[in-house]
Amino acid sequence: MPGITLRTRSVVSLMSMLAVSLAAVGCGSNDAAGEESVSPNVETVDRSSQALTIGALEWANGTYTNCAARPANWSVGISTSTGMPNSPLSVVKNDTACVLTLTGLQAAVGYVGTPSIALGTAYAGTGSSFATSAGDGGTNPIAFYGNAKLSANTFVEGFTMTVLFSDTLLDTNAPETTATYATVTSSGGETQVVSPDYTLNFTSHILQADVNQEVQSSTGTIGFENGPSENPGEFYVINTDQTALGSTFAEIDAAYTAGSSVAVGATIPAV
Protein backbone atom coordinates (compact mmCIF):
# COMPACT_ATOMS: atom_id res chain seq x y z
CA MET A 1 0.00 0.00 0.00
CA PRO A 2 2.70 2.57 0.71
CA GLY A 3 4.08 2.02 -2.85
CA ILE A 4 0.68 2.64 -4.42
CA THR A 5 0.18 5.83 -2.45
CA LEU A 6 3.49 7.29 -3.66
CA ARG A 7 2.66 6.60 -7.30
CA THR A 8 -0.72 8.30 -6.98
CA ARG A 9 0.81 11.43 -5.55
CA SER A 10 3.36 11.60 -8.39
CA VAL A 11 0.64 11.43 -11.05
CA VAL A 12 -1.44 14.11 -9.33
CA SER A 13 1.55 16.44 -9.03
CA LEU A 14 2.45 15.96 -12.71
CA MET A 15 -1.10 16.68 -13.81
CA SER A 16 -1.22 19.81 -11.68
CA MET A 17 1.98 21.17 -13.25
CA LEU A 18 0.66 20.43 -16.74
CA ALA A 19 -2.58 22.26 -16.04
CA VAL A 20 -0.71 25.33 -14.78
CA SER A 21 1.51 25.36 -17.86
CA LEU A 22 -1.43 25.14 -20.25
CA ALA A 23 -3.26 27.93 -18.44
CA ALA A 24 -0.24 30.21 -18.71
CA VAL A 25 0.05 29.64 -22.46
CA GLY A 26 -3.64 30.26 -23.04
CA CYS A 27 -3.66 33.75 -21.43
CA GLY A 28 -1.27 35.35 -23.94
CA SER A 29 -1.38 39.18 -24.59
CA ASN A 30 -4.56 41.20 -24.41
CA ASP A 31 -3.22 43.44 -27.22
CA ALA A 32 -5.36 42.63 -30.26
CA ALA A 33 -5.92 39.05 -29.10
CA GLY A 34 -2.18 38.42 -28.98
CA GLU A 35 -1.20 40.01 -32.30
CA GLU A 36 2.17 41.72 -32.60
CA SER A 37 1.92 45.48 -32.96
CA VAL A 38 4.21 48.30 -34.14
CA SER A 39 4.50 51.80 -32.70
CA PRO A 40 5.82 55.14 -34.00
CA ASN A 41 8.38 57.62 -32.91
CA VAL A 42 7.56 61.27 -33.56
CA GLU A 43 9.72 63.95 -35.16
CA THR A 44 8.81 67.62 -35.41
CA VAL A 45 9.86 70.20 -38.00
CA ASP A 46 9.53 73.87 -37.05
CA ARG A 47 9.34 76.17 -40.08
CA SER A 48 8.16 79.23 -38.21
CA SER A 49 9.71 82.53 -39.24
CA GLN A 50 8.90 83.89 -35.78
CA ALA A 51 8.86 81.99 -32.50
CA LEU A 52 5.41 80.63 -31.67
CA THR A 53 3.92 81.39 -28.27
CA ILE A 54 2.20 78.03 -27.87
CA GLY A 55 5.13 76.39 -26.08
CA ALA A 56 6.50 72.92 -26.76
CA LEU A 57 4.27 70.31 -28.39
CA GLU A 58 3.55 67.57 -25.88
CA TRP A 59 1.54 64.98 -27.79
CA ALA A 60 -0.65 64.40 -30.84
CA ASN A 61 -4.19 63.04 -30.89
CA GLY A 62 -5.97 61.19 -33.65
CA THR A 63 -8.34 58.47 -34.76
CA TYR A 64 -8.14 54.93 -36.12
CA THR A 65 -10.11 53.90 -39.21
CA ASN A 66 -10.37 50.25 -40.35
CA CYS A 67 -7.69 49.29 -37.85
CA ALA A 68 -7.80 45.78 -36.38
CA ALA A 69 -8.54 45.52 -32.65
CA ARG A 70 -8.17 49.22 -31.94
CA PRO A 71 -10.46 51.74 -30.20
CA ALA A 72 -11.66 54.92 -31.86
CA ASN A 73 -8.90 57.28 -30.73
CA TRP A 74 -5.16 57.35 -30.12
CA SER A 75 -2.52 59.64 -28.67
CA VAL A 76 1.23 59.64 -29.18
CA GLY A 77 3.82 61.44 -27.12
CA ILE A 78 6.04 64.14 -28.62
CA SER A 79 7.85 65.69 -25.65
CA THR A 80 5.87 63.78 -23.02
CA SER A 81 3.17 61.14 -22.75
CA THR A 82 2.03 62.13 -19.26
CA GLY A 83 -1.61 63.14 -19.30
CA MET A 84 -2.48 61.81 -22.76
CA PRO A 85 -6.24 61.33 -23.06
CA ASN A 86 -6.05 58.16 -25.16
CA SER A 87 -4.10 54.92 -25.25
CA PRO A 88 -0.69 55.18 -26.95
CA LEU A 89 -0.77 54.79 -30.71
CA SER A 90 0.07 51.32 -32.05
CA VAL A 91 -1.01 49.31 -35.08
CA VAL A 92 -1.24 45.56 -35.53
CA LYS A 93 1.75 44.51 -37.61
CA ASN A 94 1.06 44.35 -41.38
CA ASP A 95 -2.41 45.93 -41.00
CA THR A 96 -2.24 47.75 -44.34
CA ALA A 97 -5.95 48.62 -44.20
CA CYS A 98 -5.41 50.78 -41.12
CA VAL A 99 -5.73 54.53 -41.65
CA LEU A 100 -4.45 56.97 -39.05
CA THR A 101 -5.81 60.52 -38.90
CA LEU A 102 -4.27 63.35 -36.88
CA THR A 103 -6.98 65.51 -35.33
CA GLY A 104 -5.15 67.68 -32.82
CA LEU A 105 -1.93 68.70 -31.12
CA GLN A 106 -1.38 69.38 -27.45
CA ALA A 107 0.93 72.08 -26.12
CA ALA A 108 0.14 74.10 -22.99
CA VAL A 109 -3.46 73.76 -24.21
CA GLY A 110 -5.07 71.57 -26.84
CA TYR A 111 -5.35 72.65 -30.48
CA VAL A 112 -7.77 71.15 -33.00
CA GLY A 113 -6.68 70.79 -36.62
CA THR A 114 -8.98 71.94 -39.42
CA PRO A 115 -9.20 69.90 -41.51
CA SER A 116 -8.01 66.71 -39.86
CA ILE A 117 -4.97 65.18 -41.56
CA ALA A 118 -5.25 61.66 -43.00
CA LEU A 119 -1.70 60.41 -42.58
CA GLY A 120 0.02 59.07 -45.68
CA THR A 121 3.63 58.82 -46.72
CA ALA A 122 3.59 62.41 -48.06
CA TYR A 123 2.38 65.64 -46.55
CA ALA A 124 -1.16 66.73 -47.37
CA GLY A 125 -1.30 69.15 -50.28
CA THR A 126 -2.58 71.96 -48.02
CA GLY A 127 -1.66 72.46 -44.40
CA SER A 128 -4.26 72.59 -41.63
CA SER A 129 -4.97 75.43 -39.23
CA PHE A 130 -4.78 74.74 -35.50
CA ALA A 131 -6.84 76.63 -32.95
CA THR A 132 -8.12 75.96 -29.44
CA SER A 133 -11.56 74.38 -29.35
CA ALA A 134 -14.31 76.98 -29.20
CA GLY A 135 -16.03 76.04 -25.98
CA ASP A 136 -18.07 79.24 -25.97
CA GLY A 137 -19.52 78.50 -29.39
CA GLY A 138 -17.42 81.17 -31.07
CA THR A 139 -14.45 80.83 -33.39
CA ASN A 140 -11.08 80.99 -31.73
CA PRO A 141 -8.15 82.56 -33.61
CA ILE A 142 -5.68 80.35 -35.45
CA ALA A 143 -2.58 79.73 -33.33
CA PHE A 144 -0.44 78.02 -35.99
CA TYR A 145 -0.52 75.81 -39.09
CA GLY A 146 0.58 72.22 -39.42
CA ASN A 147 0.97 69.16 -41.59
CA ALA A 148 2.04 65.58 -40.97
CA LYS A 149 3.09 62.35 -42.66
CA LEU A 150 4.30 58.80 -41.95
CA SER A 151 7.56 57.22 -43.05
CA ALA A 152 5.54 54.14 -44.07
CA ASN A 153 1.91 53.05 -43.81
CA THR A 154 2.30 49.32 -44.39
CA PHE A 155 3.09 48.87 -40.69
CA VAL A 156 5.59 46.10 -41.33
CA GLU A 157 7.79 47.56 -38.61
CA GLY A 158 8.10 50.60 -36.39
CA PHE A 159 7.52 53.85 -38.25
CA THR A 160 8.10 57.59 -37.90
CA MET A 161 5.44 60.26 -37.73
CA THR A 162 6.70 63.69 -38.80
CA VAL A 163 4.75 66.73 -37.60
CA LEU A 164 5.51 70.01 -39.36
CA PHE A 165 4.30 73.35 -38.03
CA SER A 166 4.71 77.03 -38.84
CA ASP A 167 3.26 80.47 -38.28
CA THR A 168 2.30 80.71 -41.97
CA LEU A 169 0.11 78.44 -44.07
CA LEU A 170 2.43 78.66 -47.08
CA ASP A 171 5.23 76.91 -45.18
CA THR A 172 2.98 73.91 -44.51
CA ASN A 173 1.48 73.54 -47.99
CA ALA A 174 2.90 70.44 -49.68
CA PRO A 175 6.44 71.24 -48.52
CA GLU A 176 7.85 68.26 -50.41
CA THR A 177 7.01 69.88 -53.73
CA THR A 178 10.20 71.01 -55.42
CA ALA A 179 10.42 73.74 -58.03
CA THR A 180 11.04 72.79 -61.60
CA TYR A 181 12.39 75.13 -64.21
CA ALA A 182 11.59 75.36 -67.87
CA THR A 183 14.71 74.71 -69.86
CA VAL A 184 15.65 75.41 -73.44
CA THR A 185 18.23 73.27 -75.10
CA SER A 186 20.02 73.81 -78.33
CA SER A 187 22.60 72.02 -80.36
CA GLY A 188 25.00 73.23 -82.96
CA GLY A 189 27.02 71.78 -85.74
CA GLU A 190 29.20 72.90 -88.55
CA THR A 191 29.29 72.20 -92.23
CA GLN A 192 32.30 73.08 -94.29
CA VAL A 193 31.49 75.63 -96.96
CA VAL A 194 33.71 75.27 -99.98
CA SER A 195 34.90 78.62 -101.28
CA PRO A 196 34.25 79.57 -104.93
CA ASP A 197 37.01 78.69 -107.36
CA TYR A 198 36.54 80.82 -110.47
CA THR A 199 38.72 80.76 -113.54
CA LEU A 200 38.98 83.44 -116.23
CA ASN A 201 38.40 82.57 -119.89
CA PHE A 202 39.92 85.15 -122.30
CA THR A 203 38.64 83.50 -125.51
CA SER A 204 36.16 86.34 -126.18
CA HIS A 205 38.48 89.09 -125.01
CA ILE A 206 40.64 91.08 -127.50
CA LEU A 207 43.52 93.34 -126.49
CA GLN A 208 45.23 95.63 -129.04
CA ALA A 209 48.70 97.03 -128.32
CA ASP A 210 51.09 99.35 -130.07
CA VAL A 211 54.71 98.83 -130.97
CA ASN A 212 55.73 99.44 -127.40
CA GLN A 213 53.32 96.72 -126.17
CA GLU A 214 51.10 99.25 -124.54
CA VAL A 215 47.43 98.32 -124.60
CA GLN A 216 45.48 100.56 -126.91
CA SER A 217 42.09 98.95 -126.65
CA SER A 218 40.27 96.17 -124.83
CA THR A 219 37.13 94.70 -126.29
CA GLY A 220 34.89 91.72 -125.78
CA THR A 221 34.28 89.94 -122.51
CA ILE A 222 36.17 87.76 -120.10
CA GLY A 223 34.56 84.48 -119.21
CA PHE A 224 33.96 84.03 -115.46
CA GLU A 225 33.60 80.34 -114.76
CA ASN A 226 33.19 78.54 -111.45
CA GLY A 227 33.97 74.90 -110.89
CA PRO A 228 30.94 72.60 -111.32
CA SER A 229 30.90 71.48 -107.67
CA GLU A 230 31.89 74.77 -106.02
CA ASN A 231 29.68 77.28 -104.28
CA PRO A 232 28.89 80.27 -106.49
CA GLY A 233 30.12 83.71 -105.52
CA GLU A 234 27.76 86.65 -105.15
CA PHE A 235 29.82 89.78 -105.83
CA TYR A 236 33.25 90.73 -107.12
CA VAL A 237 35.40 93.85 -107.28
CA ILE A 238 37.90 94.76 -110.00
CA ASN A 239 41.03 96.36 -108.61
CA THR A 240 43.40 97.91 -111.17
CA ASP A 241 45.92 98.99 -108.54
CA GLN A 242 48.12 95.97 -108.10
CA THR A 243 50.17 97.67 -105.40
CA ALA A 244 47.10 98.02 -103.17
CA LEU A 245 46.37 94.30 -103.23
CA GLY A 246 48.20 92.51 -100.43
CA SER A 247 48.37 88.85 -99.54
CA THR A 248 46.67 88.79 -96.13
CA PHE A 249 42.95 88.46 -95.61
CA ALA A 250 42.80 91.89 -93.98
CA GLU A 251 44.50 93.52 -97.00
CA ILE A 252 42.32 91.74 -99.52
CA ASP A 253 39.19 92.54 -97.51
CA ALA A 254 40.20 96.22 -97.35
CA ALA A 255 40.69 96.33 -101.14
CA TYR A 256 37.31 94.66 -101.69
CA THR A 257 35.58 97.07 -99.35
CA ALA A 258 37.15 100.08 -101.08
CA GLY A 259 36.01 98.95 -104.53
CA SER A 260 32.63 98.85 -106.24
CA SER A 261 31.13 95.40 -105.97
CA VAL A 262 29.43 93.86 -108.98
CA ALA A 263 27.06 90.89 -108.99
CA VAL A 264 28.67 87.77 -110.32
CA GLY A 265 27.55 86.84 -113.83
CA ALA A 266 28.76 84.55 -116.60
CA THR A 267 31.16 87.16 -118.00
CA ILE A 268 33.15 90.22 -116.97
CA PRO A 269 33.01 93.25 -119.31
CA ALA A 270 36.36 94.22 -120.74
CA VAL A 271 37.99 97.19 -119.02
Sequence and secondary structure as in RCSB ss.txt:
>XXXX:A:sequence
MPGITLRTRSVVSLMSMLAVSLAAVGCGSNDAAGEESVSPNVETVDRSSQALTIGALEWANGTYTNCAARPANWS
VGISTSTGMPNSPLSVVKNDTACVLTLTGLQAAVGYVGTPSIALGTAYAGTGSSFATSAGDGGTNPIAFYGNAKL
SANTFVEGFTMTVLFSDTLLDTNAPETTATYATVTSSGGETQVVSPDYTLNFTSHILQADVNQEVQSSTGTIGFE
NGPSENPGEFYVINTDQTALGSTFAEIDAAYTAGSSVAVGATIPAV
>XXXX:A:secstr
 HHHHHHHHHHHHHHHHHHHHHHHHHH  SGGGG  EE EEEEEEE  SS  SS    EEEEEEES TT  SEEE
EESS  TT SS B  EETT TT EEEEEEEESSSEEEEEEEEE  SS  SS EEEE   TTSS     EEEEEEE
S SS SS EEEEEEEESSSGGGSSTT                     EEEE TTEEEEE TT  EEEEEEEEEEE
E TTS    EE     GGG  SSHHHHHHHHHHS  EE  SEEE  
